[in-house]
């Protein structure tokens, strides 16, 4: 039963953290790539988690000679399975 709730608890926590610390900017920037992705790892033993952020730019040349750069942001958080293992 708790395993099903674990993902929801982590997602709510990350959303709340982003809203309070960054004004929701991380979620907004990553929305075009599916938002902040949470991944659980059994391999993380010396840390509770890792955050990954990537920004890729695409340059477009306009007919008037101007260059416009569009950025795509990808955000993910890898959490150790042992971080949340029960409701208590």
PyMOL Python script that loads the backbone (N, CA, C, O; Angstrom):
from pymol import cmd

cmd.read_pdbstr("""\
ATOM      1  N   UNK A   1       0.823  -1.191   0.000  1.00  0.00           N
ATOM      2  CA  UNK A   1       0.000   0.000   0.000  1.00  0.00           C
ATOM      3  C   UNK A   1       0.873   1.263   0.000  1.00  0.00           C
ATOM      4  O   UNK A   1       0.629   2.178  -0.787  1.00  0.00           O
ATOM      5  N   UNK A   2       1.887   1.321   0.875  1.00  0.00           N
ATOM      6  CA  UNK A   2       2.720   2.517   0.957  1.00  0.00           C
ATOM      7  C   UNK A   2       3.514   2.743  -0.320  1.00  0.00           C
ATOM      8  O   UNK A   2       3.736   3.891  -0.706  1.00  0.00           O
ATOM      9  N   UNK A   3       3.944   1.690  -0.978  1.00  0.00           N
ATOM     10  CA  UNK A   3       4.728   1.835  -2.208  1.00  0.00           C
ATOM     11  C   UNK A   3       3.971   2.667  -3.236  1.00  0.00           C
ATOM     12  O   UNK A   3       4.575   3.454  -3.966  1.00  0.00           O
ATOM     13  N   UNK A   4       2.657   2.500  -3.297  1.00  0.00           N
ATOM     14  CA  UNK A   4       1.850   3.259  -4.246  1.00  0.00           C
ATOM     15  C   UNK A   4       1.794   4.744  -3.865  1.00  0.00           C
ATOM     16  O   UNK A   4       1.687   5.600  -4.742  1.00  0.00           O
ATOM     17  N   UNK A   5       1.865   5.051  -2.585  1.00  0.00           N
ATOM     18  CA  UNK A   5       1.800   6.433  -2.109  1.00  0.00           C
ATOM     19  C   UNK A   5       3.157   7.135  -2.157  1.00  0.00           C
ATOM     20  O   UNK A   5       3.217   8.364  -2.179  1.00  0.00           O
ATOM     21  N   UNK A   6       4.222   6.377  -2.171  1.00  0.00           N
ATOM     22  CA  UNK A   6       5.572   6.940  -2.100  1.00  0.00           C
ATOM     23  C   UNK A   6       5.835   7.924  -3.237  1.00  0.00           C
ATOM     24  O   UNK A   6       6.378   9.003  -2.998  1.00  0.00           O
ATOM     25  N   UNK A   7       5.469   7.582  -4.442  1.00  0.00           N
ATOM     26  CA  UNK A   7       5.688   8.448  -5.594  1.00  0.00           C
ATOM     27  C   UNK A   7       4.902   9.748  -5.439  1.00  0.00           C
ATOM     28  O   UNK A   7       5.425  10.828  -5.709  1.00  0.00           O
ATOM     29  N   UNK A   8       3.664   9.645  -5.009  1.00  0.00           N
ATOM     30  CA  UNK A   8       2.825  10.832  -4.832  1.00  0.00           C
ATOM     31  C   UNK A   8       3.391  11.747  -3.758  1.00  0.00           C
ATOM     32  O   UNK A   8       3.414  12.965  -3.941  1.00  0.00           O
ATOM     33  N   UNK A   9       3.844  11.194  -2.652  1.00  0.00           N
ATOM     34  CA  UNK A   9       4.435  11.987  -1.571  1.00  0.00           C
ATOM     35  C   UNK A   9       5.663  12.740  -2.075  1.00  0.00           C
ATOM     36  O   UNK A   9       5.823  13.929  -1.801  1.00  0.00           O
ATOM     37  N   UNK A  10       6.522  12.048  -2.808  1.00  0.00           N
ATOM     38  CA  UNK A  10       7.738  12.676  -3.334  1.00  0.00           C
ATOM     39  C   UNK A  10       7.392  13.775  -4.347  1.00  0.00           C
ATOM     40  O   UNK A  10       8.006  14.842  -4.325  1.00  0.00           O
ATOM     41  N   UNK A  11       6.435  13.534  -5.219  1.00  0.00           N
ATOM     42  CA  UNK A  11       6.040  14.527  -6.216  1.00  0.00           C
ATOM     43  C   UNK A  11       5.462  15.777  -5.553  1.00  0.00           C
ATOM     44  O   UNK A  11       5.778  16.895  -5.959  1.00  0.00           O
ATOM     45  N   UNK A  12       4.627  15.597  -4.546  1.00  0.00           N
ATOM     46  CA  UNK A  12       4.062  16.740  -3.822  1.00  0.00           C
ATOM     47  C   UNK A  12       5.147  17.536  -3.117  1.00  0.00           C
ATOM     48  O   UNK A  12       5.106  18.766  -3.102  1.00  0.00           O
ATOM     49  N   UNK A  13       6.116  16.844  -2.533  1.00  0.00           N
ATOM     50  CA  UNK A  13       7.218  17.512  -1.849  1.00  0.00           C
ATOM     51  C   UNK A  13       8.049  18.341  -2.832  1.00  0.00           C
ATOM     52  O   UNK A  13       8.371  19.496  -2.553  1.00  0.00           O
ATOM     53  N   UNK A  14       8.393  17.760  -3.971  1.00  0.00           N
ATOM     54  CA  UNK A  14       9.196  18.470  -4.972  1.00  0.00           C
ATOM     55  C   UNK A  14       8.435  19.683  -5.499  1.00  0.00           C
ATOM     56  O   UNK A  14       9.024  20.750  -5.673  1.00  0.00           O
ATOM     57  N   UNK A  15       7.156  19.538  -5.752  1.00  0.00           N
ATOM     58  CA  UNK A  15       6.344  20.647  -6.229  1.00  0.00           C
ATOM     59  C   UNK A  15       6.307  21.779  -5.199  1.00  0.00           C
ATOM     60  O   UNK A  15       6.467  22.949  -5.545  1.00  0.00           O
ATOM     61  N   UNK A  16       6.094  21.416  -3.934  1.00  0.00           N
ATOM     62  CA  UNK A  16       6.048  22.416  -2.856  1.00  0.00           C
ATOM     63  C   UNK A  16       7.403  23.115  -2.709  1.00  0.00           C
ATOM     64  O   UNK A  16       7.458  24.332  -2.534  1.00  0.00           O
ATOM     65  N   UNK A  17       8.478  22.359  -2.780  1.00  0.00           N
ATOM     66  CA  UNK A  17       9.825  22.925  -2.685  1.00  0.00           C
ATOM     67  C   UNK A  17      10.084  23.894  -3.841  1.00  0.00           C
ATOM     68  O   UNK A  17      10.596  24.993  -3.627  1.00  0.00           O
ATOM     69  N   UNK A  18       9.739  23.497  -5.041  1.00  0.00           N
ATOM     70  CA  UNK A  18       9.911  24.355  -6.209  1.00  0.00           C
ATOM     71  C   UNK A  18       9.086  25.634  -6.059  1.00  0.00           C
ATOM     72  O   UNK A  18       9.580  26.723  -6.350  1.00  0.00           O
ATOM     73  N   UNK A  19       7.854  25.514  -5.613  1.00  0.00           N
ATOM     74  CA  UNK A  19       6.997  26.692  -5.449  1.00  0.00           C
ATOM     75  C   UNK A  19       7.546  27.664  -4.414  1.00  0.00           C
ATOM     76  O   UNK A  19       7.556  28.873  -4.641  1.00  0.00           O
ATOM     77  N   UNK A  20       7.998  27.148  -3.290  1.00  0.00           N
ATOM     78  CA  UNK A  20       8.471  28.020  -2.207  1.00  0.00           C
ATOM     79  C   UNK A  20       9.849  28.612  -2.471  1.00  0.00           C
ATOM     80  O   UNK A  20      10.098  29.773  -2.148  1.00  0.00           O
ATOM     81  N   UNK A  21      10.739  27.827  -3.053  1.00  0.00           N
ATOM     82  CA  UNK A  21      12.116  28.293  -3.254  1.00  0.00           C
ATOM     83  C   UNK A  21      12.291  29.002  -4.594  1.00  0.00           C
ATOM     84  O   UNK A  21      12.984  30.016  -4.678  1.00  0.00           O
ATOM     85  N   UNK A  22      11.672  28.474  -5.628  1.00  0.00           N
ATOM     86  CA  UNK A  22      11.900  28.997  -6.984  1.00  0.00           C
ATOM     87  C   UNK A  22      10.668  29.623  -7.616  1.00  0.00           C
ATOM     88  O   UNK A  22      10.697  29.995  -8.789  1.00  0.00           O
ATOM     89  N   UNK A  23       9.604  29.742  -6.869  1.00  0.00           N
ATOM     90  CA  UNK A  23       8.385  30.327  -7.429  1.00  0.00           C
ATOM     91  C   UNK A  23       7.777  29.494  -8.545  1.00  0.00           C
ATOM     92  O   UNK A  23       7.075  30.033  -9.401  1.00  0.00           O
ATOM     93  N   UNK A  24       8.032  28.180  -8.553  1.00  0.00           N
ATOM     94  CA  UNK A  24       7.483  27.276  -9.566  1.00  0.00           C
ATOM     95  C   UNK A  24       8.233  27.313 -10.888  1.00  0.00           C
ATOM     96  O   UNK A  24       7.785  26.731 -11.876  1.00  0.00           O
ATOM     97  N   UNK A  25       9.372  27.994 -10.909  1.00  0.00           N
ATOM     98  CA  UNK A  25      10.107  28.200 -12.154  1.00  0.00           C
ATOM     99  C   UNK A  25      10.693  26.904 -12.722  1.00  0.00           C
ATOM    100  O   UNK A  25      10.733  26.740 -13.941  1.00  0.00           O
ATOM    101  N   UNK A  26      11.141  25.993 -11.881  1.00  0.00           N
ATOM    102  CA  UNK A  26      11.711  24.734 -12.380  1.00  0.00           C
ATOM    103  C   UNK A  26      10.641  23.937 -13.115  1.00  0.00           C
ATOM    104  O   UNK A  26      10.876  23.443 -14.218  1.00  0.00           O
ATOM    105  N   UNK A  27       9.475  23.815 -12.510  1.00  0.00           N
ATOM    106  CA  UNK A  27       8.369  23.089 -13.151  1.00  0.00           C
ATOM    107  C   UNK A  27       7.944  23.777 -14.446  1.00  0.00           C
ATOM    108  O   UNK A  27       7.662  23.105 -15.438  1.00  0.00           O
ATOM    109  N   UNK A  28       7.895  25.109 -14.449  1.00  0.00           N
ATOM    110  CA  UNK A  28       7.494  25.851 -15.649  1.00  0.00           C
ATOM    111  C   UNK A  28       8.483  25.627 -16.787  1.00  0.00           C
ATOM    112  O   UNK A  28       8.077  25.351 -17.916  1.00  0.00           O
ATOM    113  N   UNK A  29       9.779  25.744 -16.498  1.00  0.00           N
ATOM    114  CA  UNK A  29      10.794  25.570 -17.542  1.00  0.00           C
ATOM    115  C   UNK A  29      10.815  24.147 -18.090  1.00  0.00           C
ATOM    116  O   UNK A  29      11.034  23.940 -19.284  1.00  0.00           O
ATOM    117  N   UNK A  30      10.588  23.169 -17.219  1.00  0.00           N
ATOM    118  CA  UNK A  30      10.642  21.763 -17.642  1.00  0.00           C
ATOM    119  C   UNK A  30       9.303  21.243 -18.169  1.00  0.00           C
ATOM    120  O   UNK A  30       9.209  20.077 -18.553  1.00  0.00           O
ATOM    121  N   UNK A  31       8.279  22.074 -18.193  1.00  0.00           N
ATOM    122  CA  UNK A  31       6.938  21.609 -18.589  1.00  0.00           C
ATOM    123  C   UNK A  31       6.891  21.094 -20.028  1.00  0.00           C
ATOM    124  O   UNK A  31       6.112  20.188 -20.324  1.00  0.00           O
ATOM    125  N   UNK A  32       7.697  21.645 -20.919  1.00  0.00           N
ATOM    126  CA  UNK A  32       7.664  21.202 -22.314  1.00  0.00           C
ATOM    127  C   UNK A  32       8.259  19.808 -22.509  1.00  0.00           C
ATOM    128  O   UNK A  32       8.044  19.177 -23.544  1.00  0.00           O
ATOM    129  N   UNK A  33       9.003  19.332 -21.516  1.00  0.00           N
ATOM    130  CA  UNK A  33       9.591  17.989 -21.604  1.00  0.00           C
ATOM    131  C   UNK A  33       8.963  17.036 -20.587  1.00  0.00           C
ATOM    132  O   UNK A  33       9.549  16.001 -20.266  1.00  0.00           O
ATOM    133  N   UNK A  34       7.788  17.372 -20.082  1.00  0.00           N
ATOM    134  CA  UNK A  34       7.087  16.480 -19.162  1.00  0.00           C
ATOM    135  C   UNK A  34       7.235  16.834 -17.703  1.00  0.00           C
ATOM    136  O   UNK A  34       6.804  16.063 -16.846  1.00  0.00           O
ATOM    137  N   UNK A  35       7.827  17.967 -17.385  1.00  0.00           N
ATOM    138  CA  UNK A  35       7.973  18.390 -15.990  1.00  0.00           C
ATOM    139  C   UNK A  35       9.151  17.716 -15.308  1.00  0.00           C
ATOM    140  O   UNK A  35       9.980  17.070 -15.951  1.00  0.00           O
ATOM    141  N   UNK A  36       9.207  17.878 -14.009  1.00  0.00           N
ATOM    142  CA  UNK A  36      10.283  17.287 -13.216  1.00  0.00           C
ATOM    143  C   UNK A  36      10.000  15.799 -13.062  1.00  0.00           C
ATOM    144  O   UNK A  36       8.953  15.411 -12.543  1.00  0.00           O
ATOM    145  N   UNK A  37      10.922  14.981 -13.508  1.00  0.00           N
ATOM    146  CA  UNK A  37      10.745  13.529 -13.421  1.00  0.00           C
ATOM    147  C   UNK A  37      11.435  13.011 -12.161  1.00  0.00           C
ATOM    148  O   UNK A  37      12.566  13.390 -11.857  1.00  0.00           O
ATOM    149  N   UNK A  38      10.737  12.142 -11.435  1.00  0.00           N
ATOM    150  CA  UNK A  38      11.309  11.506 -10.249  1.00  0.00           C
ATOM    151  C   UNK A  38      11.630  10.058 -10.557  1.00  0.00           C
ATOM    152  O   UNK A  38      10.796   9.321 -11.084  1.00  0.00           O
ATOM    153  N   UNK A  39      12.844   9.660 -10.225  1.00  0.00           N
ATOM    154  CA  UNK A  39      13.281   8.286 -10.451  1.00  0.00           C
ATOM    155  C   UNK A  39      13.794   7.715  -9.132  1.00  0.00           C
ATOM    156  O   UNK A  39      14.486   8.401  -8.380  1.00  0.00           O
ATOM    157  N   UNK A  40      13.456   6.469  -8.859  1.00  0.00           N
ATOM    158  CA  UNK A  40      13.906   5.804  -7.638  1.00  0.00           C
ATOM    159  C   UNK A  40      15.068   4.884  -7.977  1.00  0.00           C
ATOM    160  O   UNK A  40      15.034   4.170  -8.979  1.00  0.00           O
ATOM    161  N   UNK A  41      16.095   4.904  -7.136  1.00  0.00           N
ATOM    162  CA  UNK A  41      17.294   4.119  -7.400  1.00  0.00           C
ATOM    163  C   UNK A  41      17.685   3.279  -6.186  1.00  0.00           C
ATOM    164  O   UNK A  41      17.699   3.768  -5.056  1.00  0.00           O
ATOM    165  N   UNK A  42      17.997   2.026  -6.432  1.00  0.00           N
ATOM    166  CA  UNK A  42      18.516   1.152  -5.384  1.00  0.00           C
ATOM    167  C   UNK A  42      20.034   1.267  -5.291  1.00  0.00           C
ATOM    168  O   UNK A  42      20.640   0.776  -4.339  1.00  0.00           O
ATOM    169  N   UNK A  43      20.648   1.917  -6.282  1.00  0.00           N
ATOM    170  CA  UNK A  43      22.106   2.015  -6.344  1.00  0.00           C
ATOM    171  C   UNK A  43      22.677   3.178  -5.537  1.00  0.00           C
ATOM    172  O   UNK A  43      23.872   3.187  -5.242  1.00  0.00           O
ATOM    173  N   UNK A  44      21.863   4.142  -5.179  1.00  0.00           N
ATOM    174  CA  UNK A  44      22.367   5.273  -4.399  1.00  0.00           C
ATOM    175  C   UNK A  44      22.531   4.855  -2.944  1.00  0.00           C
ATOM    176  O   UNK A  44      21.543   4.610  -2.251  1.00  0.00           O
ATOM    177  N   UNK A  45      23.764   4.772  -2.485  1.00  0.00           N
ATOM    178  CA  UNK A  45      24.026   4.343  -1.110  1.00  0.00           C
ATOM    179  C   UNK A  45      24.663   5.423  -0.251  1.00  0.00           C
ATOM    180  O   UNK A  45      24.521   5.404   0.971  1.00  0.00           O
ATOM    181  N   UNK A  46      25.363   6.363  -0.873  1.00  0.00           N
ATOM    182  CA  UNK A  46      26.068   7.376  -0.096  1.00  0.00           C
ATOM    183  C   UNK A  46      25.389   8.746  -0.139  1.00  0.00           C
ATOM    184  O   UNK A  46      25.901   9.707   0.435  1.00  0.00           O
ATOM    185  N   UNK A  47      24.256   8.842  -0.806  1.00  0.00           N
ATOM    186  CA  UNK A  47      23.523  10.100  -0.881  1.00  0.00           C
ATOM    187  C   UNK A  47      22.024   9.816  -0.950  1.00  0.00           C
ATOM    188  O   UNK A  47      21.606   8.736  -1.366  1.00  0.00           O
ATOM    189  N   UNK A  48      21.230  10.786  -0.542  1.00  0.00           N
ATOM    190  CA  UNK A  48      19.776  10.619  -0.575  1.00  0.00           C
ATOM    191  C   UNK A  48      19.225  10.808  -1.979  1.00  0.00           C
ATOM    192  O   UNK A  48      18.159  10.290  -2.314  1.00  0.00           O
ATOM    193  N   UNK A  49      19.958  11.551  -2.795  1.00  0.00           N
ATOM    194  CA  UNK A  49      19.481  11.776  -4.145  1.00  0.00           C
ATOM    195  C   UNK A  49      20.409  12.657  -4.954  1.00  0.00           C
ATOM    196  O   UNK A  49      21.404  13.181  -4.456  1.00  0.00           O
ATOM    197  N   UNK A  50      20.048  12.803  -6.227  1.00  0.00           N
ATOM    198  CA  UNK A  50      20.794  13.656  -7.156  1.00  0.00           C
ATOM    199  C   UNK A  50      19.806  14.371  -8.050  1.00  0.00           C
ATOM    200  O   UNK A  50      18.791  13.808  -8.460  1.00  0.00           O
ATOM    201  N   UNK A  51      20.117  15.614  -8.345  1.00  0.00           N
ATOM    202  CA  UNK A  51      19.289  16.395  -9.264  1.00  0.00           C
ATOM    203  C   UNK A  51      20.038  16.534 -10.583  1.00  0.00           C
ATOM    204  O   UNK A  51      21.253  16.734 -10.601  1.00  0.00           O
ATOM    205  N   UNK A  52      19.312  16.428 -11.671  1.00  0.00           N
ATOM    206  CA  UNK A  52      19.887  16.564 -13.009  1.00  0.00           C
ATOM    207  C   UNK A  52      19.111  17.645 -13.753  1.00  0.00           C
ATOM    208  O   UNK A  52      17.880  17.642 -13.769  1.00  0.00           O
ATOM    209  N   UNK A  53      19.845  18.567 -14.368  1.00  0.00           N
ATOM    210  CA  UNK A  53      19.235  19.647 -15.136  1.00  0.00           C
ATOM    211  C   UNK A  53      19.997  19.781 -16.439  1.00  0.00           C
ATOM    212  O   UNK A  53      21.228  19.791 -16.451  1.00  0.00           O
ATOM    213  N   UNK A  54      19.273  19.883 -17.522  1.00  0.00           N
ATOM    214  CA  UNK A  54      19.932  20.048 -18.822  1.00  0.00           C
ATOM    215  C   UNK A  54      19.171  21.089 -19.633  1.00  0.00           C
ATOM    216  O   UNK A  54      17.941  21.099 -19.663  1.00  0.00           O
ATOM    217  N   UNK A  55      19.926  21.961 -20.287  1.00  0.00           N
ATOM    218  CA  UNK A  55      19.336  22.976 -21.146  1.00  0.00           C
ATOM    219  C   UNK A  55      19.965  22.832 -22.524  1.00  0.00           C
ATOM    220  O   UNK A  55      21.185  22.873 -22.677  1.00  0.00           O
ATOM    221  N   UNK A  56      19.111  22.666 -23.512  1.00  0.00           N
ATOM    222  CA  UNK A  56      19.574  22.549 -24.891  1.00  0.00           C
ATOM    223  C   UNK A  56      19.009  23.712 -25.690  1.00  0.00           C
ATOM    224  O   UNK A  56      17.816  24.007 -25.624  1.00  0.00           O
ATOM    225  N   UNK A  57      19.882  24.367 -26.444  1.00  0.00           N
ATOM    226  CA  UNK A  57      19.457  25.501 -27.249  1.00  0.00           C
ATOM    227  C   UNK A  57      19.409  25.152 -28.726  1.00  0.00           C
ATOM    228  O   UNK A  57      20.251  24.410 -29.231  1.00  0.00           O
ATOM    229  N   UNK A  58      18.422  25.692 -29.406  1.00  0.00           N
ATOM    230  CA  UNK A  58      18.288  25.540 -30.849  1.00  0.00           C
ATOM    231  C   UNK A  58      18.241  26.936 -31.457  1.00  0.00           C
ATOM    232  O   UNK A  58      17.404  27.757 -31.083  1.00  0.00           O
ATOM    233  N   UNK A  59      19.142  27.197 -32.392  1.00  0.00           N
ATOM    234  CA  UNK A  59      19.181  28.505 -33.033  1.00  0.00           C
ATOM    235  C   UNK A  59      18.427  28.459 -34.358  1.00  0.00           C
ATOM    236  O   UNK A  59      18.561  27.519 -35.142  1.00  0.00           O
ATOM    237  N   UNK A  60      17.631  29.502 -34.585  1.00  0.00           N
ATOM    238  CA  UNK A  60      16.859  29.628 -35.815  1.00  0.00           C
ATOM    239  C   UNK A  60      17.222  30.975 -36.445  1.00  0.00           C
ATOM    240  O   UNK A  60      17.227  32.007 -35.775  1.00  0.00           O
ATOM    241  N   UNK A  61      17.517  30.945 -37.713  1.00  0.00           N
ATOM    242  CA  UNK A  61      17.824  32.174 -38.443  1.00  0.00           C
ATOM    243  C   UNK A  61      16.565  32.647 -39.176  1.00  0.00           C
ATOM    244  O   UNK A  61      15.947  31.894 -39.929  1.00  0.00           O
ATOM    245  N   UNK A  62      16.208  33.896 -38.941  1.00  0.00           N
ATOM    246  CA  UNK A  62      15.046  34.465 -39.602  1.00  0.00           C
ATOM    247  C   UNK A  62      15.403  35.003 -40.971  1.00  0.00           C
ATOM    248  O   UNK A  62      16.576  35.188 -41.297  1.00  0.00           O
ATOM    249  N   UNK A  63      14.392  35.248 -41.757  1.00  0.00           N
ATOM    250  CA  UNK A  63      14.594  35.782 -43.105  1.00  0.00           C
ATOM    251  C   UNK A  63      15.207  37.181 -43.075  1.00  0.00           C
ATOM    252  O   UNK A  63      15.846  37.614 -44.033  1.00  0.00           O
ATOM    253  N   UNK A  64      14.998  37.883 -41.950  1.00  0.00           N
ATOM    254  CA  UNK A  64      15.548  39.235 -41.834  1.00  0.00           C
ATOM    255  C   UNK A  64      16.987  39.243 -41.305  1.00  0.00           C
ATOM    256  O   UNK A  64      17.556  40.308 -41.067  1.00  0.00           O
ATOM    257  N   UNK A  65      17.570  38.059 -41.121  1.00  0.00           N
ATOM    258  CA  UNK A  65      18.953  37.961 -40.668  1.00  0.00           C
ATOM    259  C   UNK A  65      19.123  37.864 -39.163  1.00  0.00           C
ATOM    260  O   UNK A  65      20.246  37.730 -38.676  1.00  0.00           O
ATOM    261  N   UNK A  66      18.024  37.929 -38.418  1.00  0.00           N
ATOM    262  CA  UNK A  66      18.119  37.816 -36.963  1.00  0.00           C
ATOM    263  C   UNK A  66      18.199  36.349 -36.566  1.00  0.00           C
ATOM    264  O   UNK A  66      17.698  35.466 -37.263  1.00  0.00           O
ATOM    265  N   UNK A  67      18.842  36.116 -35.433  1.00  0.00           N
ATOM    266  CA  UNK A  67      18.961  34.756 -34.899  1.00  0.00           C
ATOM    267  C   UNK A  67      18.187  34.680 -33.592  1.00  0.00           C
ATOM    268  O   UNK A  67      18.346  35.531 -32.716  1.00  0.00           O
ATOM    269  N   UNK A  68      17.353  33.664 -33.466  1.00  0.00           N
ATOM    270  CA  UNK A  68      16.576  33.433 -32.254  1.00  0.00           C
ATOM    271  C   UNK A  68      16.986  32.086 -31.670  1.00  0.00           C
ATOM    272  O   UNK A  68      17.090  31.091 -32.388  1.00  0.00           O
ATOM    273  N   UNK A  69      17.218  32.067 -30.363  1.00  0.00           N
ATOM    274  CA  UNK A  69      17.565  30.821 -29.695  1.00  0.00           C
ATOM    275  C   UNK A  69      16.401  30.376 -28.826  1.00  0.00           C
ATOM    276  O   UNK A  69      15.885  31.153 -28.023  1.00  0.00           O
ATOM    277  N   UNK A  70      15.990  29.125 -28.987  1.00  0.00           N
ATOM    278  CA  UNK A  70      14.935  28.524 -28.178  1.00  0.00           C
ATOM    279  C   UNK A  70      15.579  27.471 -27.287  1.00  0.00           C
ATOM    280  O   UNK A  70      16.388  26.669 -27.752  1.00  0.00           O
ATOM    281  N   UNK A  71      15.219  27.475 -26.006  1.00  0.00           N
ATOM    282  CA  UNK A  71      15.801  26.532 -25.061  1.00  0.00           C
ATOM    283  C   UNK A  71      14.777  25.495 -24.617  1.00  0.00           C
ATOM    284  O   UNK A  71      13.604  25.803 -24.406  1.00  0.00           O
ATOM    285  N   UNK A  72      15.246  24.268 -24.483  1.00  0.00           N
ATOM    286  CA  UNK A  72      14.448  23.167 -23.938  1.00  0.00           C
ATOM    287  C   UNK A  72      15.134  22.723 -22.652  1.00  0.00           C
ATOM    288  O   UNK A  72      16.334  22.448 -22.640  1.00  0.00           O
ATOM    289  N   UNK A  73      14.366  22.654 -21.575  1.00  0.00           N
ATOM    290  CA  UNK A  73      14.906  22.296 -20.264  1.00  0.00           C
ATOM    291  C   UNK A  73      14.405  20.914 -19.851  1.00  0.00           C
ATOM    292  O   UNK A  73      13.221  20.606 -19.992  1.00  0.00           O
ATOM    293  N   UNK A  74      15.306  20.096 -19.346  1.00  0.00           N
ATOM    294  CA  UNK A  74      14.962  18.775 -18.833  1.00  0.00           C
ATOM    295  C   UNK A  74      15.406  18.704 -17.377  1.00  0.00           C
ATOM    296  O   UNK A  74      16.555  19.008 -17.058  1.00  0.00           O
ATOM    297  N   UNK A  75      14.489  18.302 -16.491  1.00  0.00           N
ATOM    298  CA  UNK A  75      14.803  18.212 -15.067  1.00  0.00           C
ATOM    299  C   UNK A  75      14.396  16.845 -14.530  1.00  0.00           C
ATOM    300  O   UNK A  75      13.302  16.352 -14.805  1.00  0.00           O
ATOM    301  N   UNK A  76      15.294  16.247 -13.762  1.00  0.00           N
ATOM    302  CA  UNK A  76      14.954  14.978 -13.104  1.00  0.00           C
ATOM    303  C   UNK A  76      15.641  14.913 -11.754  1.00  0.00           C
ATOM    304  O   UNK A  76      16.695  15.513 -11.539  1.00  0.00           O
ATOM    305  N   UNK A  77      15.030  14.182 -10.864  1.00  0.00           N
ATOM    306  CA  UNK A  77      15.585  13.957  -9.531  1.00  0.00           C
ATOM    307  C   UNK A  77      15.627  12.462  -9.305  1.00  0.00           C
ATOM    308  O   UNK A  77      14.616  11.771  -9.433  1.00  0.00           O
ATOM    309  N   UNK A  78      16.790  11.978  -8.971  1.00  0.00           N
ATOM    310  CA  UNK A  78      17.001  10.559  -8.674  1.00  0.00           C
ATOM    311  C   UNK A  78      17.069  10.436  -7.156  1.00  0.00           C
ATOM    312  O   UNK A  78      17.919  11.054  -6.515  1.00  0.00           O
ATOM    313  N   UNK A  79      16.173   9.637  -6.587  1.00  0.00           N
ATOM    314  CA  UNK A  79      16.105   9.463  -5.137  1.00  0.00           C
ATOM    315  C   UNK A  79      16.487   8.048  -4.754  1.00  0.00           C
ATOM    316  O   UNK A  79      16.160   7.088  -5.452  1.00  0.00           O
ATOM    317  N   UNK A  80      17.189   7.931  -3.629  1.00  0.00           N
ATOM    318  CA  UNK A  80      17.527   6.608  -3.099  1.00  0.00           C
ATOM    319  C   UNK A  80      16.260   5.960  -2.585  1.00  0.00           C
ATOM    320  O   UNK A  80      15.448   6.611  -1.928  1.00  0.00           O
ATOM    321  N   UNK A  81      16.085   4.679  -2.879  1.00  0.00           N
ATOM    322  CA  UNK A  81      14.909   3.933  -2.406  1.00  0.00           C
ATOM    323  C   UNK A  81      14.750   4.051  -0.890  1.00  0.00           C
ATOM    324  O   UNK A  81      13.630   4.086  -0.380  1.00  0.00           O
ATOM    325  N   UNK A  82      15.867   4.111  -0.178  1.00  0.00           N
ATOM    326  CA  UNK A  82      15.832   4.110   1.281  1.00  0.00           C
ATOM    327  C   UNK A  82      15.390   5.454   1.895  1.00  0.00           C
ATOM    328  O   UNK A  82      15.169   5.541   3.103  1.00  0.00           O
ATOM    329  N   UNK A  83      15.263   6.498   1.060  1.00  0.00           N
ATOM    330  CA  UNK A  83      14.875   7.815   1.568  1.00  0.00           C
ATOM    331  C   UNK A  83      13.499   7.776   2.229  1.00  0.00           C
ATOM    332  O   UNK A  83      13.322   8.280   3.338  1.00  0.00           O
ATOM    333  N   UNK A  84      12.545   7.185   1.555  1.00  0.00           N
ATOM    334  CA  UNK A  84      11.190   7.040   2.088  1.00  0.00           C
ATOM    335  C   UNK A  84      10.849   5.557   2.021  1.00  0.00           C
ATOM    336  O   UNK A  84      10.616   5.011   0.943  1.00  0.00           O
ATOM    337  N   UNK A  85      10.823   4.912   3.185  1.00  0.00           N
ATOM    338  CA  UNK A  85      10.524   3.481   3.172  1.00  0.00           C
ATOM    339  C   UNK A  85       9.290   3.110   4.002  1.00  0.00           C
ATOM    340  O   UNK A  85       8.887   1.948   4.032  1.00  0.00           O
ATOM    341  N   UNK A  86       8.692   4.102   4.676  1.00  0.00           N
ATOM    342  CA  UNK A  86       7.442   3.866   5.398  1.00  0.00           C
ATOM    343  C   UNK A  86       6.763   5.189   5.685  1.00  0.00           C
ATOM    344  O   UNK A  86       7.348   6.252   5.477  1.00  0.00           O
ATOM    345  N   UNK A  87       5.524   5.127   6.162  1.00  0.00           N
ATOM    346  CA  UNK A  87       4.754   6.348   6.421  1.00  0.00           C
ATOM    347  C   UNK A  87       5.232   7.098   7.647  1.00  0.00           C
ATOM    348  O   UNK A  87       5.005   8.303   7.752  1.00  0.00           O
ATOM    349  N   UNK A  88       5.874   6.435   8.560  1.00  0.00           N
ATOM    350  CA  UNK A  88       6.284   7.042   9.832  1.00  0.00           C
ATOM    351  C   UNK A  88       7.421   7.905   9.734  1.00  0.00           C
ATOM    352  O   UNK A  88       7.856   8.470  10.738  1.00  0.00           O
TER     353      UNK A  88
END
""", "prot")
cmd.dss("prot")
cmd.show_as("cartoon", "prot")
cmd.util.cbc("prot")
cmd.orient("prot")
